[in-house]
Amino acid sequence: MSPTRLSTVVLDTHDAHELAGFYLRLLGWTTRAEEPDWVLIGPPDGGTGLSFQTEPEYVPPVWPTRNPGDQQMMLHLDIEVDDLDTETARAVTEGATLAEYQPQHDVRVLYDPAGHPFCLWRQE
């Protein structure tokens, strides 16, 4: 076994518990650990998880970048789905917003409730 391994990716937000709830519903994962300003979720069968950290000064990223000086996207999540239309509609029902700009026909770019872009995609 390697002496190092990636355990989680942390997303800043105004409310860690609120954003964790969105991803719990979207992904069907479970809560692994939580503190007042931090939550770790992950797949029920193990693997790399997602963490959410309350950051009072959080500024949502802008994608695609429109103006110099805007807070740019530094990362995004790619989530593979079987049915792009159904899962896009479900994500919106759970609180996501569909991005105006959609760069590919087999990918849907959405924003989570804190404004982080993420992609739903299906393999063709």
N, CA, C and O atoms as CSV, one atom per row, in Angstrom:
chain,resi,resn,atom,element,x,y,z
A,1,MET,N,N,0.845,-1.181,0.000
A,1,MET,CA,C,0.000,0.000,0.000
A,1,MET,C,C,0.888,1.241,0.000
A,1,MET,O,O,1.922,1.284,0.665
A,2,SER,N,N,0.468,2.233,-0.748
A,2,SER,CA,C,1.184,3.499,-0.826
A,2,SER,C,C,1.105,4.218,0.523
A,2,SER,O,O,0.087,4.132,1.209
A,3,PRO,N,N,2.172,4.926,0.908
A,3,PRO,CA,C,2.136,5.656,2.182
A,3,PRO,C,C,1.227,6.892,2.137
A,3,PRO,O,O,0.941,7.488,3.175
A,4,THR,N,N,0.778,7.271,0.948
A,4,THR,CA,C,-0.123,8.415,0.818
A,4,THR,C,C,-1.304,8.038,-0.066
A,4,THR,O,O,-1.187,7.193,-0.954
A,5,ARG,N,N,-2.433,8.670,0.188
A,5,ARG,CA,C,-3.603,8.450,-0.667
A,5,ARG,C,C,-4.542,9.642,-0.512
A,5,ARG,O,O,-4.636,10.234,0.563
A,6,LEU,N,N,-5.220,9.980,-1.572
A,6,LEU,CA,C,-6.195,11.064,-1.542
A,6,LEU,C,C,-7.439,10.587,-0.808
A,6,LEU,O,O,-8.031,9.576,-1.185
A,7,SER,N,N,-7.839,11.300,0.233
A,7,SER,CA,C,-9.001,10.883,1.006
A,7,SER,C,C,-10.239,11.727,0.723
A,7,SER,O,O,-11.363,11.237,0.836
A,8,THR,N,N,-10.038,12.998,0.353
A,8,THR,CA,C,-11.179,13.881,0.128
A,8,THR,C,C,-10.756,15.105,-0.674
A,8,THR,O,O,-9.573,15.430,-0.766
A,9,VAL,N,N,-11.734,15.766,-1.242
A,9,VAL,CA,C,-11.586,17.081,-1.857
A,9,VAL,C,C,-12.477,18.000,-1.043
A,9,VAL,O,O,-13.620,17.648,-0.751
A,10,VAL,N,N,-11.976,19.176,-0.668
A,10,VAL,CA,C,-12.726,20.088,0.194
A,10,VAL,C,C,-13.246,21.262,-0.632
A,10,VAL,O,O,-12.490,21.916,-1.351
A,11,LEU,N,N,-14.547,21.516,-0.516
A,11,LEU,CA,C,-15.170,22.663,-1.157
A,11,LEU,C,C,-15.554,23.680,-0.090
A,11,LEU,O,O,-16.231,23.345,0.883
A,12,ASP,N,N,-15.121,24.917,-0.274
A,12,ASP,CA,C,-15.529,25.994,0.622
A,12,ASP,C,C,-16.945,26.436,0.256
A,12,ASP,O,O,-17.371,26.316,-0.893
A,13,THR,N,N,-17.660,26.943,1.246
A,13,THR,CA,C,-19.035,27.381,1.059
A,13,THR,C,C,-19.447,28.243,2.250
A,13,THR,O,O,-18.750,28.276,3.264
A,14,HIS,N,N,-20.562,28.931,2.133
A,14,HIS,CA,C,-21.075,29.715,3.265
A,14,HIS,C,C,-21.644,28.816,4.360
A,14,HIS,O,O,-21.646,29.205,5.527
A,15,ASP,N,N,-22.130,27.615,4.008
A,15,ASP,CA,C,-22.742,26.713,4.982
A,15,ASP,C,C,-22.391,25.273,4.627
A,15,ASP,O,O,-22.985,24.691,3.719
A,16,ALA,N,N,-21.430,24.700,5.340
A,16,ALA,CA,C,-20.941,23.354,5.041
A,16,ALA,C,C,-22.052,22.312,5.116
A,16,ALA,O,O,-22.115,21.418,4.272
A,17,HIS,N,N,-22.917,22.411,6.100
A,17,HIS,CA,C,-23.964,21.403,6.272
A,17,HIS,C,C,-25.006,21.476,5.159
A,17,HIS,O,O,-25.494,20.445,4.697
A,18,GLU,N,N,-25.341,22.669,4.734
A,18,GLU,CA,C,-26.310,22.828,3.641
A,18,GLU,C,C,-25.768,22.231,2.347
A,18,GLU,O,O,-26.474,21.487,1.667
A,19,LEU,N,N,-24.528,22.547,2.001
A,19,LEU,CA,C,-23.969,22.031,0.755
A,19,LEU,C,C,-23.733,20.521,0.832
A,19,LEU,O,O,-23.931,19.813,-0.155
A,20,ALA,N,N,-23.316,20.032,1.987
A,20,ALA,CA,C,-23.164,18.586,2.159
A,20,ALA,C,C,-24.508,17.889,1.931
A,20,ALA,O,O,-24.555,16.826,1.312
A,21,GLY,N,N,-25.581,18.470,2.417
A,21,GLY,CA,C,-26.902,17.891,2.216
A,21,GLY,C,C,-27.266,17.773,0.748
A,21,GLY,O,O,-27.843,16.771,0.325
A,22,PHE,N,N,-26.932,18.794,-0.030
A,22,PHE,CA,C,-27.193,18.743,-1.467
A,22,PHE,C,C,-26.463,17.559,-2.103
A,22,PHE,O,O,-27.069,16.784,-2.842
A,23,TYR,N,N,-25.167,17.415,-1.820
A,23,TYR,CA,C,-24.394,16.333,-2.428
A,23,TYR,C,C,-24.775,14.960,-1.866
A,23,TYR,O,O,-24.677,13.960,-2.577
A,24,LEU,N,N,-25.205,14.896,-0.605
A,24,LEU,CA,C,-25.719,13.630,-0.072
A,24,LEU,C,C,-26.919,13.161,-0.887
A,24,LEU,O,O,-27.008,11.987,-1.245
A,25,ARG,N,N,-27.842,14.074,-1.179
A,25,ARG,CA,C,-29.030,13.730,-1.968
A,25,ARG,C,C,-28.663,13.412,-3.408
A,25,ARG,O,O,-29.177,12.455,-3.988
A,26,LEU,N,N,-27.779,14.209,-3.983
A,26,LEU,CA,C,-27.412,14.028,-5.392
A,26,LEU,C,C,-26.693,12.706,-5.620
A,26,LEU,O,O,-26.991,11.993,-6.579
A,27,LEU,N,N,-25.752,12.376,-4.748
A,27,LEU,CA,C,-24.902,11.209,-4.959
A,27,LEU,C,C,-25.370,9.953,-4.227
A,27,LEU,O,O,-24.906,8.853,-4.530
A,28,GLY,N,N,-26.276,10.104,-3.278
A,28,GLY,CA,C,-26.714,8.950,-2.502
A,28,GLY,C,C,-25.643,8.442,-1.543
A,28,GLY,O,O,-25.606,7.257,-1.213
A,29,TRP,N,N,-24.775,9.347,-1.100
A,29,TRP,CA,C,-23.686,8.989,-0.200
A,29,TRP,C,C,-24.136,9.105,1.250
A,29,TRP,O,O,-25.293,9.412,1.536
A,30,THR,N,N,-23.192,8.851,2.166
A,30,THR,CA,C,-23.472,8.946,3.594
A,30,THR,C,C,-22.497,9.923,4.247
A,30,THR,O,O,-21.421,10.198,3.716
A,31,THR,N,N,-22.890,10.434,5.399
A,31,THR,CA,C,-22.015,11.309,6.175
A,31,THR,C,C,-21.016,10.445,6.919
A,31,THR,O,O,-21.399,9.495,7.602
A,32,ARG,N,N,-19.736,10.768,6.792
A,32,ARG,CA,C,-18.677,10.036,7.481
A,32,ARG,C,C,-18.230,10.744,8.759
A,32,ARG,O,O,-17.885,10.090,9.743
A,33,ALA,N,N,-18.236,12.064,8.745
A,33,ALA,CA,C,-17.800,12.842,9.910
A,33,ALA,C,C,-18.348,14.252,9.758
A,33,ALA,O,O,-18.561,14.739,8.647
A,34,GLU,N,N,-18.572,14.897,10.900
A,34,GLU,CA,C,-19.009,16.291,10.841
A,34,GLU,C,C,-18.623,17.028,12.109
A,34,GLU,O,O,-18.551,16.468,13.203
A,35,GLU,N,N,-18.380,18.300,11.906
A,35,GLU,CA,C,-18.072,19.244,12.967
A,35,GLU,C,C,-18.938,20.471,12.705
A,35,GLU,O,O,-19.624,20.508,11.683
A,36,PRO,N,N,-18.940,21.472,13.573
A,36,PRO,CA,C,-19.804,22.637,13.347
A,36,PRO,C,C,-19.590,23.317,11.981
A,36,PRO,O,O,-20.555,23.784,11.376
A,37,ASP,N,N,-18.361,23.378,11.496
A,37,ASP,CA,C,-18.089,24.084,10.238
A,37,ASP,C,C,-17.464,23.195,9.169
A,37,ASP,O,O,-16.826,23.697,8.244
A,38,TRP,N,N,-17.642,21.880,9.286
A,38,TRP,CA,C,-17.005,20.960,8.341
A,38,TRP,C,C,-17.791,19.654,8.293
A,38,TRP,O,O,-18.241,19.154,9.324
A,39,VAL,N,N,-17.953,19.102,7.084
A,39,VAL,CA,C,-18.653,17.830,6.902
A,39,VAL,C,C,-17.894,17.009,5.868
A,39,VAL,O,O,-17.452,17.535,4.846
A,40,LEU,N,N,-17.747,15.706,6.143
A,40,LEU,CA,C,-17.143,14.748,5.208
A,40,LEU,C,C,-18.210,13.747,4.817
A,40,LEU,O,O,-18.830,13.119,5.675
A,41,ILE,N,N,-18.424,13.597,3.490
A,41,ILE,CA,C,-19.352,12.586,2.984
A,41,ILE,C,C,-18.584,11.653,2.055
A,41,ILE,O,O,-17.500,11.990,1.579
A,42,GLY,N,N,-19.152,10.483,1.804
A,42,GLY,CA,C,-18.501,9.556,0.901
A,42,GLY,C,C,-19.407,8.414,0.504
A,42,GLY,O,O,-20.492,8.245,1.059
A,43,PRO,N,N,-18.950,7.621,-0.473
A,43,PRO,CA,C,-19.744,6.472,-0.902
A,43,PRO,C,C,-19.886,5.471,0.250
A,43,PRO,O,O,-18.944,5.276,1.017
A,44,PRO,N,N,-21.047,4.843,0.373
A,44,PRO,CA,C,-21.259,3.900,1.469
A,44,PRO,C,C,-20.255,2.749,1.489
A,44,PRO,O,O,-19.956,2.207,2.553
A,45,ASP,N,N,-19.735,2.376,0.329
A,45,ASP,CA,C,-18.806,1.243,0.254
A,45,ASP,C,C,-17.339,1.665,0.324
A,45,ASP,O,O,-16.455,0.866,0.016
A,46,GLY,N,N,-17.070,2.909,0.723
A,46,GLY,CA,C,-15.697,3.395,0.865
A,46,GLY,C,C,-15.233,4.154,-0.361
A,46,GLY,O,O,-15.973,4.291,-1.335
A,47,GLY,N,N,-14.015,4.644,-0.313
A,47,GLY,CA,C,-13.452,5.408,-1.421
A,47,GLY,C,C,-13.298,6.875,-1.064
A,47,GLY,O,O,-13.656,7.311,0.030
A,48,THR,N,N,-12.760,7.621,-2.005
A,48,THR,CA,C,-12.527,9.046,-1.816
A,48,THR,C,C,-13.845,9.778,-1.613
A,48,THR,O,O,-14.829,9.505,-2.300
A,49,GLY,N,N,-13.857,10.708,-0.666
A,49,GLY,CA,C,-15.067,11.446,-0.361
A,49,GLY,C,C,-14.982,12.905,-0.754
A,49,GLY,O,O,-14.043,13.338,-1.422
A,50,LEU,N,N,-15.979,13.647,-0.326
A,50,LEU,CA,C,-16.036,15.100,-0.495
A,50,LEU,C,C,-16.222,15.719,0.880
A,50,LEU,O,O,-16.982,15.210,1.704
A,51,SER,N,N,-15.524,16.820,1.122
A,51,SER,CA,C,-15.680,17.567,2.361
A,51,SER,C,C,-16.163,18.969,2.038
A,51,SER,O,O,-15.933,19.495,0.948
A,52,PHE,N,N,-16.830,19.553,3.005
A,52,PHE,CA,C,-17.366,20.899,2.853
A,52,PHE,C,C,-16.973,21.686,4.085
A,52,PHE,O,O,-17.144,21.224,5.213
A,53,GLN,N,N,-16.446,22.878,3.862
A,53,GLN,CA,C,-15.935,23.717,4.938
A,53,GLN,C,C,-16.616,25.076,4.888
A,53,GLN,O,O,-16.626,25.736,3.849
A,54,THR,N,N,-17.182,25.488,6.008
A,54,THR,CA,C,-17.780,26.812,6.075
A,54,THR,C,C,-16.675,27.856,6.027
A,54,THR,O,O,-15.733,27.831,6.819
A,55,GLU,N,N,-16.813,28.766,5.087
A,55,GLU,CA,C,-15.858,29.857,4.909
A,55,GLU,C,C,-16.668,31.142,4.779
A,55,GLU,O,O,-17.267,31.387,3.732
A,56,PRO,N,N,-16.696,31.974,5.834
A,56,PRO,CA,C,-17.520,33.190,5.800
A,56,PRO,C,C,-17.195,34.117,4.625
A,56,PRO,O,O,-18.079,34.836,4.160
A,57,GLU,N,N,-15.972,34.118,4.143
A,57,GLU,CA,C,-15.579,35.010,3.046
A,57,GLU,C,C,-15.670,34.335,1.676
A,57,GLU,O,O,-15.146,34.861,0.694
A,58,TYR,N,N,-16.324,33.186,1.602
A,58,TYR,CA,C,-16.448,32.448,0.337
A,58,TYR,C,C,-17.078,33.315,-0.743
A,58,TYR,O,O,-18.072,34.000,-0.507
A,59,VAL,N,N,-16.485,33.273,-1.931
A,59,VAL,CA,C,-17.001,33.967,-3.106
A,59,VAL,C,C,-17.207,32.918,-4.195
A,59,VAL,O,O,-16.245,32.254,-4.579
A,60,PRO,N,N,-18.424,32.745,-4.705
A,60,PRO,CA,C,-18.654,31.747,-5.746
A,60,PRO,C,C,-17.836,32.052,-6.999
A,60,PRO,O,O,-17.647,33.215,-7.355
A,61,PRO,N,N,-17.354,31.007,-7.662
A,61,PRO,CA,C,-16.596,31.217,-8.894
A,61,PRO,C,C,-17.511,31.622,-10.045
A,61,PRO,O,O,-18.725,31.425,-9.999
A,62,VAL,N,N,-16.902,32.187,-11.068
A,62,VAL,CA,C,-17.614,32.554,-12.287
A,62,VAL,C,C,-17.138,31.619,-13.390
A,62,VAL,O,O,-15.937,31.481,-13.623
A,63,TRP,N,N,-18.081,30.980,-14.066
A,63,TRP,CA,C,-17.757,30.116,-15.199
A,63,TRP,C,C,-18.829,30.290,-16.252
A,63,TRP,O,O,-20.009,30.348,-15.903
A,64,PRO,N,N,-18.480,30.375,-17.510
A,64,PRO,CA,C,-17.113,30.634,-17.960
A,64,PRO,C,C,-16.669,32.033,-17.535
A,64,PRO,O,O,-17.495,32.920,-17.320
A,65,THR,N,N,-15.370,32.213,-17.420
A,65,THR,CA,C,-14.823,33.488,-16.983
A,65,THR,C,C,-15.279,34.586,-17.931
A,65,THR,O,O,-15.169,34.452,-19.150
A,66,ARG,N,N,-15.791,35.671,-17.364
A,66,ARG,CA,C,-16.304,36.763,-18.186
A,66,ARG,C,C,-15.453,38.025,-18.082
A,66,ARG,O,O,-15.231,38.720,-19.073
A,67,ASN,N,N,-14.985,38.311,-16.878
A,67,ASN,CA,C,-14.264,39.559,-16.666
A,67,ASN,C,C,-12.971,39.300,-15.906
A,67,ASN,O,O,-12.946,38.488,-14.981
A,68,PRO,N,N,-11.901,39.981,-16.288
A,68,PRO,CA,C,-10.681,39.868,-15.501
A,68,PRO,C,C,-10.976,40.266,-14.051
A,68,PRO,O,O,-11.691,41.237,-13.803
A,69,GLY,N,N,-10.439,39.532,-13.126
A,69,GLY,CA,C,-10.653,39.822,-11.720
A,69,GLY,C,C,-11.782,39.033,-11.091
A,69,GLY,O,O,-11.882,38.987,-9.865
A,70,ASP,N,N,-12.663,38.393,-11.914
A,70,ASP,CA,C,-13.699,37.535,-11.346
A,70,ASP,C,C,-13.047,36.348,-10.646
A,70,ASP,O,O,-11.982,35.888,-11.056
A,71,GLN,N,N,-13.684,35.857,-9.596
A,71,GLN,CA,C,-13.214,34.631,-8.951
A,71,GLN,C,C,-13.374,33.497,-9.958
A,71,GLN,O,O,-14.495,33.131,-10.311
A,72,GLN,N,N,-12.253,32.938,-10.422
A,72,GLN,CA,C,-12.306,31.904,-11.440
A,72,GLN,C,C,-12.506,30.525,-10.814
A,72,GLN,O,O,-12.139,30.284,-9.664
A,73,MET,N,N,-13.096,29.633,-11.600
A,73,MET,CA,C,-13.262,28.259,-11.181
A,73,MET,C,C,-11.873,27.633,-11.047
A,73,MET,O,O,-11.035,27.771,-11.937
A,74,MET,N,N,-11.638,26.949,-9.935
A,74,MET,CA,C,-10.339,26.319,-9.714
A,74,MET,C,C,-10.424,24.814,-9.886
A,74,MET,O,O,-9.410,24.163,-10.136
A,75,LEU,N,N,-11.600,24.260,-9.759
A,75,LEU,CA,C,-11.830,22.840,-10.007
A,75,LEU,C,C,-13.314,22.648,-10.200
A,75,LEU,O,O,-14.112,23.521,-9.860
A,76,HIS,N,N,-13.682,21.509,-10.743
A,76,HIS,CA,C,-15.090,21.141,-10.816
A,76,HIS,C,C,-15.189,19.627,-10.709
A,76,HIS,O,O,-14.218,18.911,-10.954
A,77,LEU,N,N,-16.358,19.154,-10.345
A,77,LEU,CA,C,-16.606,17.723,-10.213
A,77,LEU,C,C,-17.250,17.205,-11.482
A,77,LEU,O,O,-18.144,17.848,-12.032
A,78,ASP,N,N,-16.807,16.049,-11.955
A,78,ASP,CA,C,-17.433,15.348,-13.073
A,78,ASP,C,C,-18.150,14.139,-12.501
A,78,ASP,O,O,-17.533,13.299,-11.848
A,79,ILE,N,N,-19.443,14.048,-12.741
A,79,ILE,CA,C,-20.269,12.975,-12.199
A,79,ILE,C,C,-20.881,12.217,-13.367
A,79,ILE,O,O,-21.690,12.762,-14.118
A,80,GLU,N,N,-20.489,10.959,-13.514
A,80,GLU,CA,C,-20.999,10.132,-14.611
A,80,GLU,C,C,-22.402,9.633,-14.267
A,80,GLU,O,O,-22.660,9.194,-13.146
A,81,VAL,N,N,-23.299,9.707,-15.245
A,81,VAL,CA,C,-24.679,9.264,-15.072
A,81,VAL,C,C,-25.084,8.380,-16.250
A,81,VAL,O,O,-24.467,8.425,-17.314
A,82,ASP,N,N,-26.121,7.583,-16.049
A,82,ASP,CA,C,-26.635,6.733,-17.127
A,82,ASP,C,C,-27.608,7.485,-18.026
A,82,ASP,O,O,-27.624,7.278,-19.239
A,83,ASP,N,N,-28.420,8.359,-17.434
A,83,ASP,CA,C,-29.449,9.091,-18.176
A,83,ASP,C,C,-29.259,10.585,-17.907
A,83,ASP,O,O,-29.631,11.085,-16.846
A,84,LEU,N,N,-28.689,11.271,-18.855
A,84,LEU,CA,C,-28.319,12.678,-18.679
A,84,LEU,C,C,-29.531,13.572,-18.417
A,84,LEU,O,O,-29.484,14.425,-17.530
A,85,ASP,N,N,-30.603,13.393,-19.165
A,85,ASP,CA,C,-31.782,14.249,-18.993
A,85,ASP,C,C,-32.439,14.034,-17.629
A,85,ASP,O,O,-32.782,14.994,-16.939
A,86,THR,N,N,-32.609,12.777,-17.252
A,86,THR,CA,C,-33.248,12.467,-15.970
A,86,THR,C,C,-32.418,12.985,-14.804
A,86,THR,O,O,-32.961,13.591,-13.881
A,87,GLU,N,N,-31.117,12.755,-14.833
A,87,GLU,CA,C,-30.260,13.173,-13.715
A,87,GLU,C,C,-30.079,14.685,-13.677
A,87,GLU,O,O,-29.899,15.254,-12.600
A,88,THR,N,N,-30.123,15.343,-14.828
A,88,THR,CA,C,-30.076,16.808,-14.842
A,88,THR,C,C,-31.324,17.364,-14.175
A,88,THR,O,O,-31.238,18.275,-13.351
A,89,ALA,N,N,-32.473,16.823,-14.524
A,89,ALA,CA,C,-33.726,17.278,-13.911
A,89,ALA,C,C,-33.716,17.013,-12.406
A,89,ALA,O,O,-34.172,17.854,-11.631
A,90,ARG,N,N,-33.207,15.867,-11.985
A,90,ARG,CA,C,-33.151,15.543,-10.556
A,90,ARG,C,C,-32.215,16.496,-9.822
A,90,ARG,O,O,-32.531,16.947,-8.721
A,91,ALA,N,N,-31.056,16.809,-10.426
A,91,ALA,CA,C,-30.107,17.742,-9.810
A,91,ALA,C,C,-30.747,19.115,-9.618
A,91,ALA,O,O,-30.569,19.749,-8.577
A,92,VAL,N,N,-31.484,19.564,-10.614
A,92,VAL,CA,C,-32.171,20.854,-10.512
A,92,VAL,C,C,-33.224,20.803,-9.411
A,92,VAL,O,O,-33.352,21.755,-8.641
A,93,THR,N,N,-33.974,19.717,-9.322
A,93,THR,CA,C,-34.964,19.550,-8.259
A,93,THR,C,C,-34.313,19.607,-6.877
A,93,THR,O,O,-34.903,20.124,-5.928
A,94,GLU,N,N,-33.089,19.072,-6.771
A,94,GLU,CA,C,-32.379,19.056,-5.484
A,94,GLU,C,C,-31.741,20.400,-5.140
A,94,GLU,O,O,-31.280,20.588,-4.014
A,95,GLY,N,N,-31.705,21.345,-6.094
A,95,GLY,CA,C,-31.179,22.670,-5.782
A,95,GLY,C,C,-30.107,23.189,-6.717
A,95,GLY,O,O,-29.627,24.307,-6.534
A,96,ALA,N,N,-29.713,22.403,-7.723
A,96,ALA,CA,C,-28.710,22.858,-8.697
A,96,ALA,C,C,-29.358,23.816,-9.698
A,96,ALA,O,O,-30.580,23.860,-9.839
A,97,THR,N,N,-28.518,24.572,-10.380
A,97,THR,CA,C,-28.958,25.482,-11.433
A,97,THR,C,C,-28.235,25.103,-12.714
A,97,THR,O,O,-27.015,24.939,-12.709
A,98,LEU,N,N,-28.962,24.962,-13.799
A,98,LEU,CA,C,-28.371,24.644,-15.092
A,98,LEU,C,C,-27.643,25.872,-15.627
A,98,LEU,O,O,-28.210,26.963,-15.679
A,99,ALA,N,N,-26.385,25.689,-16.023
A,99,ALA,CA,C,-25.609,26.800,-16.586
A,99,ALA,C,C,-26.183,27.198,-17.941
A,99,ALA,O,O,-26.680,26.353,-18.685
A,100,GLU,N,N,-26.113,28.467,-18.253
A,100,GLU,CA,C,-26.592,28.948,-19.545
A,100,GLU,C,C,-25.747,28.374,-20.680
A,100,GLU,O,O,-26.286,27.941,-21.699
A,101,TYR,N,N,-24.438,28.369,-20.509
A,101,TYR,CA,C,-23.529,27.873,-21.545
A,101,TYR,C,C,-23.319,26.377,-21.363
A,101,TYR,O,O,-22.917,25.928,-20.290
A,102,GLN,N,N,-23.588,25.614,-22.404
A,102,GLN,CA,C,-23.399,24.161,-22.401
A,102,GLN,C,C,-22.452,23.815,-23.549
A,102,GLN,O,O,-22.857,23.867,-24.710
A,103,PRO,N,N,-21.191,23.461,-23.248
A,103,PRO,CA,C,-20.182,23.287,-24.285
A,103,PRO,C,C,-20.244,21.978,-25.071
A,103,PRO,O,O,-19.649,21.895,-26.145
A,104,GLN,N,N,-20.944,20.954,-24.576
A,104,GLN,CA,C,-20.965,19.658,-25.245
A,104,GLN,C,C,-22.360,19.050,-25.146
A,104,GLN,O,O,-23.098,19.329,-24.202
A,105,HIS,N,N,-22.717,18.218,-26.122
A,105,HIS,CA,C,-24.049,17.609,-26.112
A,105,HIS,C,C,-24.167,16.460,-25.106
A,105,HIS,O,O,-25.280,16.130,-24.696
A,106,ASP,N,N,-23.067,15.850,-24.702
A,106,ASP,CA,C,-23.106,14.713,-23.779
A,106,ASP,C,C,-22.699,15.096,-22.358
A,106,ASP,O,O,-22.399,14.228,-21.539
A,107,VAL,N,N,-22.689,16.392,-22.070
A,107,VAL,CA,C,-22.333,16.921,-20.747
A,107,VAL,C,C,-23.336,18.013,-20.389
A,107,VAL,O,O,-23.747,18.786,-21.255
A,108,ARG,N,N,-23.726,18.081,-19.128
A,108,ARG,CA,C,-24.528,19.190,-18.637
A,108,ARG,C,C,-23.758,19.869,-17.516
A,108,ARG,O,O,-23.396,19.237,-16.524
A,109,VAL,N,N,-23.514,21.157,-17.683
A,109,VAL,CA,C,-22.848,21.947,-16.657
A,109,VAL,C,C,-23.927,22.560,-15.779
A,109,VAL,O,O,-24.873,23.181,-16.263
A,110,LEU,N,N,-23.760,22.370,-14.481
A,110,LEU,CA,C,-24.689,22.917,-13.496
A,110,LEU,C,C,-23.891,23.604,-12.411
A,110,LEU,O,O,-22.674,23.444,-12.322
A,111,TYR,N,N,-24.592,24.380,-11.576
A,111,TYR,CA,C,-23.992,25.006,-10.402
A,111,TYR,C,C,-24.680,24.419,-9.183
A,111,TYR,O,O,-25.906,24.314,-9.146
A,112,ASP,N,N,-23.889,24.035,-8.178
A,112,ASP,CA,C,-24.492,23.569,-6.931
A,112,ASP,C,C,-25.053,24.781,-6.181
A,112,ASP,O,O,-24.843,25.911,-6.620
A,113,PRO,N,N,-25.752,24.581,-5.078
A,113,PRO,CA,C,-26.364,25.719,-4.372
A,113,PRO,C,C,-25.381,26.793,-3.904
A,113,PRO,O,O,-25.787,27.927,-3.653
A,114,ALA,N,N,-24.084,26.451,-3.784
A,114,ALA,CA,C,-23.081,27.448,-3.398
A,114,ALA,C,C,-22.413,28.089,-4.606
A,114,ALA,O,O,-21.562,28.964,-4.449
A,115,GLY,N,N,-22.788,27.665,-5.808
A,115,GLY,CA,C,-22.240,28.262,-7.020
A,115,GLY,C,C,-21.056,27.537,-7.626
A,115,GLY,O,O,-20.494,28.018,-8.609
A,116,HIS,N,N,-20.649,26.391,-7.076
A,116,HIS,CA,C,-19.556,25.621,-7.684
A,116,HIS,C,C,-20.068,24.934,-8.944
A,116,HIS,O,O,-21.090,24.250,-8.893
A,117,PRO,N,N,-19.381,25.098,-10.077
A,117,PRO,CA,C,-19.778,24.357,-11.271
A,117,PRO,C,C,-19.485,22.863,-11.089
A,117,PRO,O,O,-18.492,22.483,-10.468
A,118,PHE,N,N,-20.359,22.033,-11.638
A,118,PHE,CA,C,-20.099,20.596,-11.727
A,118,PHE,C,C,-20.726,20.092,-13.011
A,118,PHE,O,O,-21.629,20.720,-13.564
A,119,CYS,N,N,-20.243,18.956,-13.479
A,119,CYS,CA,C,-20.725,18.395,-14.740
A,119,CYS,C,C,-21.358,17.035,-14.521
A,119,CYS,O,O,-20.810,16.185,-13.820
A,120,LEU,N,N,-22.506,16.842,-15.121
A,120,LEU,CA,C,-23.066,15.520,-15.279
A,120,LEU,C,C,-22.728,15.099,-16.708
A,120,LEU,O,O,-22.867,15.898,-17.635
A,121,TRP,N,N,-22.292,13.868,-16.894
A,121,TRP,CA,C,-21.900,13.421,-18.222
A,121,TRP,C,C,-22.247,11.954,-18.389
A,121,TRP,O,O,-22.367,11.202,-17.422
A,122,ARG,N,N,-22.404,11.573,-19.649
A,122,ARG,CA,C,-22.621,10.156,-19.941
A,122,ARG,C,C,-21.668,9.753,-21.047
A,122,ARG,O,O,-21.351,10.527,-21.950
A,123,GLN,N,N,-21.232,8.530,-20.943
A,123,GLN,CA,C,-20.336,8.006,-21.962
A,123,GLN,C,C,-21.178,7.548,-23.146
A,123,GLN,O,O,-22.209,6.896,-22.974
A,124,GLU,N,N,-20.737,7.888,-24.323
A,124,GLU,CA,C,-21.502,7.494,-25.526
A,124,GLU,C,C,-20.959,6.225,-26.115
A,124,GLU,O,O,-21.473,5.745,-27.125
